[in-house]
Amino acid sequence: MTRPFASLRWKITALVGITCCVVALVIGVLVHTATYERSIAEGQARAFSELADASQRKPGAADAIITSPHELPRTLREQVRKADGSPQTWYDTRVAHVPWMWAAQESEGRWTGVRVHMDLDWLSRKALDRHMTYAAIAALAIVLPLSALVTELLVRRLRRVAATARRITEGELDARTGGPGRSRDEIADIAVAVDHMAGSLERRLRSEQRFTADVAHELRTPLMGLVTSAELLPASEATDLVRDRVRVLRTLVEDLLEVSKLDAGAEQSEPVTVPLGELVEDSVRRTGLTVRVSAAGAGTVRTDPRRLDRILANLVGNAHRHGRPPVTVAVDGATVVVRDHGPGFPSELLAHGPQRFRTGAVERGQGHGLGLTIALGQAQVIRARLEFANAPDGGAMATLRLPPG
């Protein structure tokens, strides 16, 4: 499950917000710099004009005419001395909120200086900066919700595709995204690709299921004749070997038929309320295998006893066939845990679940891989959860969680 703020919707919205902030900052800096340079240029022009009038002793224009170099700022005096007689200006911001533009020149030992108020220009720049900040905030307040809304529409389509893929993974082979609709973008391409993949996967799986069912049905008739023929053979060591192999073959065919029914969804549960502890003990006893059963904490469940018996028989048989003793069955409430002390389940089975005709690791023995497949299928029929894991101290654990009664 995706965390809310880790979703694509919030990532795109955050990216849009960051982009808007960067664009607003760049534009703000450019406008502020251009306005500042224009203000300084206009202030210098005014100061030069006032200085020219002051040098000609024209009355009235300048705020003050300075003739003593000591009344001029030291920085400006140094600039004038280096300028070799040309007039110089200096922007004075030493007093907060009261900027001045100074201008001065020296001619034949005679100093002339003026200063011009720049407070109106400074206030205009501050107002411009403030208004640009307000405009950027207002734009973000509009753009971010709109981007979140548009992104949600896109993400909703992606969620629909992801939900369809999960339904296919859970076995709903006819699940589809519904096609691209009116959109013709990349998400529509993904939806079409998922639908095509699902269709191809469904056809392949249906073909495999039909093949399995057909093979099992075709083998059943000659197999019954083979069973009858084996029973008529005279008693000998070779006859015992033939009967044993026929019995194995018959079990394999019956398992294939059961798998084909589970694949086709033809199996239906017939639940009744039963005490789980007694049912587990009876099922384990019928296997004829050595198993330690602990059912002190067993509860009452509503399930199909016949199918539960089949699941337990397969799990216990698998533990004896592929694991090592002791094999234990522990019942707690509505949970049954079957455990052996062998090498454990192979990593592929833990990652992908049991698969027919694949037994995983060599050290877990030989087999057709149908026992756990049937157990998992029957668990789905009775709406139980069957989980596979390896115990920390070694051994395979199969945990069956039944719906409580």
N, C-alpha and C positions, 0 to 999 in steps of 0.2 A: 504494500500500500504506500503510495507516494505521500510524503509529508506535505502539508498545505503550502508552506512557503518554499518548498523545494520543487514545486510543480513548474511545468513549462510556462503556464500562464503568468505566474509571478516573476519568473526570470525574464520573460519578454517585456512585461510591464516595467520591471526595474531597468532593463536595458533602454527602453524608450525614455524613461525618466532621466537616466544618466545622460543619454544623448541630448535631450532637451536642455538639461542643465549646462552641459558643455557648450552647446550652441549659444545659449543665452549668455554664458560667461564670455565666450569669444566675442560675440557681437557687442556686449556691454563694454568690454575692454577696448575694442576698436573705437566705438562711439565716444567713450570717455577720453581716450587718448586724442582722438581728432578734435573733440570739443576743447580739451585742455590746450592743445597746440594752437588752435584758432584764437582762444581767449588770450593766450600769452602774446601771440602775434599782434592782436588788436591792442593789447595793453602797451606793448612796446611802441607801436605806431603812435598811440596817444601820448606816451611819455616823450618820444622824440619830438613830436609836434610842440608839446609844452616846453621842452628844453630849447627848441629853436626860438619860440616866442620870448622865453626868459633871457636868452643870450642877447636878443635885440631890445631887451627891456620893454617889451610890450606889456602893458598892464592887464591884469585880470585873469589870465587863462589858468595858470598853475595854482595848485593849492598853497604852495610855499616855494619861494626861490631861495636856494641855499648857496651861499658864496664861500662858506668856510669848509675846507675838506674834512675837518674833524667832525662835522655834523653828518657826514655821509657814512654809510656802512663801510666797514673795513674791506669787505670783499669787493665792493664796487670801486673803492679807491685803488685797490691793486689792479683791477681790470683797466681802469682809466690810465694808470701809469704805464701799463704794458701796451695800451692801444695807440700810443704815440699821437695823441690829439684827437682821435676819432671818438664820437660819443658812444657811451656804453650804457646798458640797462642791467638791472638785477631785480629778480622777483623775490620779494621779502615776505616770508611766511613765519617770521619769528614770533609774532603775536597771534595766538589762535583766533580764528574767525575774523581777523583784520589784516588781510593781505594788501601789500602795496607793490607798485611797480616804480622802481627808481630809475632815473636817467641822469647822467653827469658827463661833463667833459672838462678838459683843462686846455686853456689857450693862453700861451705866453705868461704862465704862472697864475693866471686868473681862473678860478674854479667857478663852475656854474652847475647847480644840481636842482632837480625837481622830483617830486613823488606824486603818483596818481593813485587814487583809490581803486581797488580791484574787488571790493566786497560784493558788488552786484554780479560781477562775473562768477565769483566763487559761489554765491548763492544760486545762480542759475545752473552751474554745474552740479551742485548738490541736489537741486530739485530734479534735474535730468536723471541723475543716478538713481534717485529714489523712485521716480516714475518708471524707470526701466526695470527696477527690482520688482515693483508691484505688478508690472505687465508680465514679467517672467513667471511670478507666482500664480497669477491668474491663468496664464497659458498652461502651466503644469496642472492646475486644478481642473482644467477642461480636458487636456490631452491624456493624462493618466487614467481617469475613469473610462474614456473612450477606448484607449489601447487595451485596458483590462477587459472591456466588453467584447471587443473584436477578437482578442486572443482567446477569450472563453469560448467563443463560437468555434474557433479552430480546434482548441483543445477538446471540446466536447465531441467533435468528430473523431479525433484521435482516440478518445476514451471508448467510443463506440467500436472502433476497430480493435482496440486492445481487449475489450469485453468479448467480442466475437472470437478472438484468438484463444482467450481463456476457456470459453465454452467448447471450442473444438478440442482443446487440450483435455478437458474433462470428459470427452467422449461424445459430445453432441455434434456429430459429423455433418448434420444438415444446417448448422448455424451459418448465417451469412451477414455481411455488413449492410446489405441493402443497396449496394451499387454506389456509383459516384454521385448520383442525383444531378443537380444542375451545375455543380462545381466541376471545374476541369483543372484542378491544381494538383500539387504533389500529394496531398492527403487523399484526393480521389484516386490517384494512381496506386497508393498504398492499399486503399480499400479494394480496388479491383484486383490487385495482386493477391491479397489475402483470400478473396472469394475464389479466384482461380486455383490457388493452392489448396483451399478447403475442398473444392470440387474434385481436384485430382487425387487428394488424399482419401476422400470418401470412396471414390471409384476403386482405388487400389485396395483399401481395407475391405470393402464389400466383396471384391473379387477374391481376396484371400479367405474371407469368412466362408464364402460359398464353396471355395475349393476344399477347405477343411471339412465342412459339413458333407460335401459330396464324397470325399475320400472315406470319411467315417461310415457313411451309409453304405457305400459300395463294399467296404471291407466286412461289414457286419454279417451279411448273409454267408459268404464263404467261411468266415470265422466260426460261425455256429456249426457248420459242417465239420470244420477242423476240430472243434471241441468234442463233438460227438465221436468222430473217428479216433481221437486220442483216448477217449474213455474205453473204446473197444479193443485197444491194443493189449496184448498179454503183458503181465507184470514182469518188469525187468528194469535194470538201471537206465537203459536207453529210453524206455517208456516214461519213467519218472522225469527224465530230462526234457523229453518232448512235451509232457503235460505241463511242466513248469514254464517252458517257453510259450506255450499256448495260453497259459494263464496270464503271463505278462502281456502278451499281445492283446488278449481280450480286455485287460485293464486299460491298456493304451487306447484302444478303440472307444471304450466307454468314456474315457476322459475326453477324447476328441469330440464325441457327440455332446458331452456336457459343455465343453468350451464353445461349440458352435451355437448351442441354445442360449448361452450367456451373451455371446456376441450379438445374436439376433434380438435380444431383449424379450425372449419368449418365456423366461422364468418369472413366476409371480410368487410373492411371499404370502404365507398363511399364518399370521402371527397369533399366538396365544400367550397368556400370562403364565410363566413358569418360574420355579425357584432355580436360580442360575447354578448354585452349588451342586445340587443333586443332578442337574442335567449334565454338567461338566464331568462329574464323577462317573456317571453312566457311560458317557461318550468315551472317556479315556479307558474304562474297563473293557469296552467292546473292541478296542483296538488290539488287545492282547499284549501290549507292550509295557515295559517297566517304566512307570512314570510316578513321580511323587506329586500328589495333589494337595494343595492347601486352599481350603474353601471356607475358612472360618469367618471371613468378612463378606461372604457372598450375599447378594441382594436378590430382589425379584425383578425380572425383566419381561417385556412383551416382545416375543420374537418367534421365528419359525424354528421349532426344535430340530426338524429334519435337516434343514440347511445349516443350522449351527453345529449339529453333529458332524456334518460333512466338512465344515471348516476346521473343527478341532481335530478330526481324524487326519486331515491333510497336514496340519501344522505339526502334530505330534509325530506322524510318520516322517515328515521332512526332517524334524529334529533328530530322530533316530537314524535316518538314512545318511544324513550329511554331517551331523554333529557328533558329539561324544557325550556319554553319560557323565553325571546324572542329568536326566531330562525332568524338568519341573513344570508344573502348571499351577499358577497362583491366581485365585479369584478374589477380587476386592470390589464390592459394590456391583457395578455393571461392567467391570473391566476384567478381562482374562489375559494373562501373560504366560506365553509358552516359551521356555528357555532351555537351551542346551549349553554345553561347556566345550564346544568344538572351536574351529577356527573363525567362526562368525560369518555373517553375510558378506559377499563380495561388494566392493565399493560401487560397482556398476548397478547392482540391484538396489542398493541404498539410494542411489542418485535417480534412477529411472523406474524403479519398481520391478516386479517379476515379469519376465517375458517368456512366452512359450518356446520350448526347445532350446532354451539357453539357461544353463545352470550356473554360469559365472565361474568362480574360481575352481581350479582342478582339485584343490585340497578338500572341497566340500562334497566330493564323491561324484558318482555318475547318476544320470537321470534325464528325464525329458523336459523338465522345467514347467510341467503342467500343474503340479500340485499346488504351488503357491499362486499360480494364475487362477486356478479354480477357486481357491480360498478367497482371493481378493474379489473375484466376480460374485461369489455367493454373499460375501460381506456387503457388497453394494446392493444386492437384492434385498437383504434384510435391513438396509439403512444403517449399517454399522461401519465403523472406521477400523481398518486394519493397517497397522504401522509396523515397519521393520527397522530394527536398530541392532547395534552391537553393544554388549554390556561392557562397562569400563574395565572389568577384570577378566574379560574374555567370554566368548560365547555369543550365539545369536539369540535375539529376543524378538518375538512377534507379539504385538499388543493389540488385542481386539476390544474395541470400545463399543458396547451395545447401548441402544437407547433404553433408559430406565423404564420400568413398568409403572 
